[in-house]
Amino acid sequence: MYDIFTCPEDQSGRADKLLAENYPDFSRGFIKQCIEEGKVVRLDGSLLEPKKKLLPGDQLRVCLVRPKAIEFQPYNHPLSVLFEDDHVLVINKETGMVVHPGEGTDNHTLVHALLHHCPKNLSPVGAPLRPGIVHRLDKDTSGIMVVAKSETAHHSLVEQFAKRQTEKLYQAIVSGSLSSEGEFNQPIGRHPTVRVKMAVSDKGKPALTKWKLVQKGSGSFSHVKCQILTGRTHQIRVHFSANGHPLVGDQTYGFKLKGEAPVLSPRVMLHAWKLSFMHPFREERVSFEAPLPDDFTTCLKHLFLNDRAQAG
């Protein structure tokens, strides 16, 4: 199904902006995507780009069809909701949950749970595999995630992540002794031989991780807060491993099983702790914090021989 759109006599301007004004049910970002995919074309066959100016009388063939969001069986699973309104959902993801369906996953991913939690109010962008998903956490990583419930919110959040306008803070337990603070800035790319892994590489993309020491153990472990200013896959895990401090429990990136650590760290000790971003509709910056999970605090208590389970 498509429409024939004729630019009104009293209107002119960028194609994506003008179409968004005339098709209010669709976001400008979605319309821009449709133009780039050839779903919106000029009837005269001339080139159309999102930024190209339309003049009164110009005619377009417009096909604006959202992908279906619900193609999977919803999973009735309780989510730890930190905040929710009509546009965004902020959750504390549990460890062990895969974010979206893919090869080898079952029907118990976060996407399946989201389809149950908000079946009629979830951004269709990224459907059918990733409706509402604007960023992700590894399966083992616990902590804070924001999900888009509306299409406009989705495009706003994706843009903020891409332009590094969000602030992401993590907590991690790493091997070895670290000083009070520092940063790692080696570029990160795909591992040259193991394609499921990432690695520090001169051919990789820029990556910057800043960290501060929270507490130091007897020399075997350090508890740190981390801020990532780029969003490379496995960034924190790769940076600390490449600098001789693999995360506790992270056997993929070099953590060695020894002492009591295997018993206390059944997964990678990494928690997405805080996240702040500009609310897509309220035009104000919002910040959220996900409490440390029980397995993380238990690991802290045993490895550091104290009862300080929360960072100051």
QUIRA-V643526 format. One line per field, one symbol per residue. phi: phi as a letter, one per 20 degrees, with the letter a starting at -180 (. if undefined). A space follows every 50 residues. Layout:
BEGIN
phi->???
END
This chain:
BEGIN
phi->.bddddfffecaqggffffffecffcfffffgffffeneccffenffccg efeedgnfdcedcdcfffedccfgdfcfdeeeabbfdccdcdfffneffc fafnededefggfffefcfdbbgffnfefcfnedbbcfgffepfbdceec fffgfffgffffeleeccdccbdcfnddffarbccffcbfffcdfeddbf bfeeegbccdbcfebdefoebcdcdccdeccfglgfffffffdncgfgne ffdofefbleggfecfbfeccfecbcaeffdelbfccccdgffffffffg fffdlbdeedff
END
